[in-house]
């Protein structure tokens, strides 16, 4: 298996330089498909996303 395969993202924790290559790739993927219109992360948005991902 290749290390470059995407996996289901979890809520990133910590500064950008502490994210894994996979987490960074997911963030860039979201930026690309949203045309750069993605909102800035906020604690409320991160919590909501984590809750959504943990619900499954």
C-alpha angles and dihedrals in degrees: 000000000000121000089221095070116116121244129189106286123239123200107289115237126200134012123327093260090057094055120102120247088253093054091048090049091053091050092050091046091054090048091051096049092044092051091236091300095114112126121247113265115258129180090255093050093046091050091048092049092048091050090050093049093044091050092070 
